[in-house]
């Protein structure tokens, strides 16, 4: 049997290979053990699921496993985004939540996320305890307890979620701006949410890729290029002022400007800091993960905010948000959380705040980004994901960690950081970073410089170096 381990946000596996009902039972049983041991199990567990293949069946099976321990279960009666489960856990005072999803992974994958009682990603300390229970469950041969189906009740997840989000922005200001938006949910479980909020408040909004498709239309349900091309075409064809895109389980955001240009997650994060810390002058520090743009550092300095940098994984941002007053925290992949809401990533909340920012200044996302670049300089970011042979990831990390490597292209290496992966600073030009994925057999290569062609050249050079190892 494959050893099951949690990644940055739960457990994921390839459907019909390691993501099978037997392994899902093991993970659900380990989480149930953790809840009984360390939480107030009588408060119950909420279980939701996304649009992936067999997510509904796995959710029902997980509900039976959890109920067998005497823990009440609220099982959503329809697919929903991950942040809806997080919110419901918090609002209902539940002991925790399970979400059946593989987030932005390709369609062949599925997984189980655990959401703790505070309504967000499990802290590293909680993950460690769940993994202890996983070890016990995988080693023991105790027959499973019978499910207690009377403890499983249905839960409608969308209405309380939408009612909460509706209170977060200034609808009057948005109506006056008369912007038109389009929402792309990539066939994922955020379907209908943003369009419903906009329409009920008199804002023009349409939706694309809103039907359930476990294959996500043949693209990865991740709101970055090239997977966001359908939204670009929709913005252009419909002459919308902006397009907002959510990943497969609705917690990561991407955006398209009215001219068809992609607004990447780093730029979205910077714009939201500018809005919340600057324009709205809300109190609190700023947190970012290790692979996020250096533009955030400049914004924090301008607004007099303390900046916290964490390893990659929203659980580290969440940990800070629970301990300190963090106004906004974000990661490279488009997961952004604010203290206006729960300490959780949410693509729909980020889209609402971006729309409010546009309305506040009566400007497009591109115009707002140009104003940021004019004040702070240009930051051009890129990422490539390399699918490597066994052992190559380790060779790559060792190669770029080695002090004997002093240049990349004609750029001098002036220092290194190893908080999570290896980040190499290239003189005044910028930086490049490599990191092994926590959930897939990939090496991610990230770079940021002041010129798009420089970023592309560095990514290409590092890719070639890695393949030659």
HELIX and SHEET records of a PDB file:
HELIX    1   1 UNK A   21  UNK A   38  1                                  18    
HELIX    2   2 UNK A   41  UNK A   43  5                                   3    
HELIX    3   3 UNK A   55  UNK A   67  1                                  13    
HELIX    4   4 UNK A   82  UNK A   92  1                                  11    
HELIX    5   5 UNK A  124  UNK A  139  1                                  16    
HELIX    6   6 UNK A  149  UNK A  151  5                                   3    
HELIX    7   7 UNK A  158  UNK A  165  1                                   8    
HELIX    8   8 UNK A  171  UNK A  177  1                                   7    
HELIX    9   9 UNK A  193  UNK A  200  1                                   8    
HELIX   10  10 UNK A  216  UNK A  218  5                                   3    
HELIX   11  11 UNK A  229  UNK A  238  1                                  10    
HELIX   12  12 UNK A  265  UNK A  273  1                                   9    
HELIX   13  13 UNK A  274  UNK A  279  3                                   6    
HELIX   14  14 UNK A  295  UNK A  302  1                                   8    
HELIX   15  15 UNK A  314  UNK A  323  1                                  10    
HELIX   16  16 UNK A  347  UNK A  361  1                                  15    
HELIX   17  17 UNK A  365  UNK A  376  1                                  12    
HELIX   18  18 UNK A  392  UNK A  401  1                                  10    
HELIX   19  19 UNK A  452  UNK A  468  1                                  17    
SHEET    1   A 6 UNK A  11  UNK A  14  0                                        
SHEET    2   A 6 UNK A 109  UNK A 116 -1                                        
SHEET    3   A 6 UNK A  96  UNK A 100 -1                                        
SHEET    4   A 6 UNK A  45  UNK A  49  1                                        
SHEET    5   A 6 UNK A  73  UNK A  76  1                                        
SHEET    6   A 6 UNK A 152  UNK A 155  1                                        
SHEET    1   B 5 UNK A 204  UNK A 208  0                                        
SHEET    2   B 5 UNK A 180  UNK A 184  1                                        
SHEET    3   B 5 UNK A 242  UNK A 246  1                                        
SHEET    4   B 5 UNK A 253  UNK A 257 -1                                        
SHEET    5   B 5 UNK A 262  UNK A 263 -1                                        
SHEET    1   C 4 UNK A 307  UNK A 310  0                                        
SHEET    2   C 4 UNK A 285  UNK A 289  1                                        
SHEET    3   C 4 UNK A 326  UNK A 330  1                                        
SHEET    4   C 4 UNK A 336  UNK A 338 -1                                        
SHEET    1   D 6 UNK A 380  UNK A 387  0                                        
SHEET    2   D 6 UNK A 442  UNK A 449 -1                                        
SHEET    3   D 6 UNK A 430  UNK A 436 -1                                        
SHEET    4   D 6 UNK A 422  UNK A 426 -1                                        
SHEET    5   D 6 UNK A 411  UNK A 417 -1                                        
SHEET    6   D 6 UNK A 407  UNK A 408 -1                                        
END                                                                             
